[in-house]
Amino acid sequence: MQVRVAGKNGFDDIRSLAIAISGDSSRRHVGILFRPDEQPVQLIHLGWHGLLEREPPSNDYCWVSVKDIHPVVLDNIADWLPQVWRENGRAIPYSIKPFDVDPFDENGKLRATLPGEGFTCATFVLWVFHHFKVGLIDAGTWQDRPDDRQWRAWIVEMLERTKIKYQIPDDHIEAQTPYVRHAARFRPEEVAGAAANYQGEGAAFRNAVDYGIKILDGMKQLGRLPDPVDS
Amino acid sequence: MIAVPERRAGASTQVRSRSSVVPSTSRNSLAGSAPNYLKSDFLECEVSLYLNDNQTSIFLESASTHGIAKRRKTAISRYYEDVSESFHFSYSNGAVSSTAPVDGGDTEIDIWLSKIYAMERAGRCRAASKLIFTFVERKFSEEDIASVNLFLAHVDLNKLSVWSVSGLLRVSAGVRNLLPLWTPCLNEAKRVMFMKGEDIVSLFKGLQGGNCK
């Protein structure tokens, strides 16, 4: 597993699909770098509530290639992602409350969601792969960590603080409150690590944590894991 | 309800034939036995899939005899009725057979297929696979699952690239229980892709039964 940065030619080394990760030592963000047929590499990622972005990737992103998935399947996903964008635009809800079943319909459109349902940046990546029957993680093995709860509480607080700017319905926030106490949190570096080390089965919690640590080490060595800037 | 392929030890399966006509332009390439459709423009169409199982049967139980018709006509039950009117599939001695009466609907599928095949011939394999996505997208948005099943019945996997075959199966996998031909198509795809030298274990990983974690 090698954490890489954009080269002289940007992300041209990416054949069809890779995982992008950025952030600092406090928080990370994950998305998918993809190359639709005969097009340059693009980035799709869920930035926040109603902020599914599809854009040319910034060179600030590190990336890891996806292991052991047939390249044609990666091409299929890369060719399907524009459809997800076309069907949904930016209107993807952000939430710590997980989906129980594949939230995408066959068109790539997000099915009707209940209040509180949505993705984090990491679960968006996981469900995209899941839609193509590639399970990157073994959710059944997941464990909750004390700082996961702090993170969930912070997310709900941020949703509340930004609800006017991002037009977040109150019931969407309220429905997430019970999940502050417990909900699986898949960290961006763990998702990236699980993709980079995929071996035909979803990564169990312990393995994903180890992979995540290696991702962070790789980012640090590249000078891409700065200390957080106090706001 | 739709019965997915199930093994029936020691029992030969009765094929319940229905007369069917399809234009010759929609020749089914899943066919393996001597096809009648070469003889005229509108003839019986028999779909045959070669599988490893000796005696397996796929069939759609009649909606009317099982009370589905009595239910509220949801999109799904309408689909059951439509498809039960249109298809009957049966494995026998290693092959699956189907009669697929098509009355006009296949023309549209022929057009889609001819476009897809043309792209494949031109080497625009990923563009062809995207066209398949578009077809599936459109049909699902119209709640026209029967047409997706017809597509599976009519598509010539030998004329598709690995991108299209993989894309077709993966993008429709979520509703495979509503597509009686999905699993036979997967099995045929494995055979065709194996013959083309593809790593079918890797290519179709996650598609065969069960859920990915």
HADDOCK unambig.tbl for C-alpha pairs under 7 A between the chains (distance, minus, plus):
assign (segid A and resid 37 and name CA) (segid B and resid 126 and name CA) 6.19 0.50 0.50
assign (segid A and resid 37 and name CA) (segid B and resid 127 and name CA) 6.97 0.50 0.50
assign (segid A and resid 69 and name CA) (segid B and resid 202 and name CA) 6.82 0.50 0.50
assign (segid A and resid 70 and name CA) (segid B and resid 202 and name CA) 5.64 0.50 0.50
assign (segid A and resid 70 and name CA) (segid B and resid 203 and name CA) 5.44 0.50 0.50
assign (segid A and resid 72 and name CA) (segid B and resid 163 and name CA) 5.72 0.50 0.50
assign (segid A and resid 73 and name CA) (segid B and resid 166 and name CA) 6.73 0.50 0.50
assign (segid A and resid 73 and name CA) (segid B and resid 203 and name CA) 6.93 0.50 0.50
assign (segid A and resid 76 and name CA) (segid B and resid 163 and name CA) 6.74 0.50 0.50
assign (segid A and resid 76 and name CA) (segid B and resid 167 and name CA) 5.63 0.50 0.50
assign (segid A and resid 79 and name CA) (segid B and resid 130 and name CA) 6.48 0.50 0.50
assign (segid A and resid 106 and name CA) (segid B and resid 137 and name CA) 6.36 0.50 0.50
assign (segid A and resid 106 and name CA) (segid B and resid 140 and name CA) 6.90 0.50 0.50
assign (segid A and resid 106 and name CA) (segid B and resid 171 and name CA) 6.26 0.50 0.50
assign (segid A and resid 106 and name CA) (segid B and resid 172 and name CA) 6.59 0.50 0.50
assign (segid A and resid 107 and name CA) (segid B and resid 137 and name CA) 4.54 0.50 0.50
assign (segid A and resid 132 and name CA) (segid B and resid 170 and name CA) 5.48 0.50 0.50
assign (segid A and resid 132 and name CA) (segid B and resid 171 and name CA) 6.73 0.50 0.50
assign (segid A and resid 133 and name CA) (segid B and resid 206 and name CA) 5.26 0.50 0.50
assign (segid A and resid 133 and name CA) (segid B and resid 207 and name CA) 6.42 0.50 0.50
assign (segid A and resid 133 and name CA) (segid B and resid 212 and name CA) 5.85 0.50 0.50
assign (segid A and resid 134 and name CA) (segid B and resid 206 and name CA) 6.26 0.50 0.50
assign (segid A and resid 134 and name CA) (segid B and resid 212 and name CA) 6.20 0.50 0.50
assign (segid A and resid 135 and name CA) (segid B and resid 212 and name CA) 4.89 0.50 0.50
assign (segid A and resid 135 and name CA) (segid B and resid 213 and name CA) 5.00 0.50 0.50
assign (segid A and resid 137 and name CA) (segid B and resid 213 and name CA) 6.47 0.50 0.50
assign (segid A and resid 138 and name CA) (segid B and resid 213 and name CA) 5.11 0.50 0.50
assign (segid A and resid 139 and name CA) (segid B and resid 213 and name CA) 6.60 0.50 0.50
assign (segid A and resid 202 and name CA) (segid B and resid 213 and name CA) 5.99 0.50 0.50
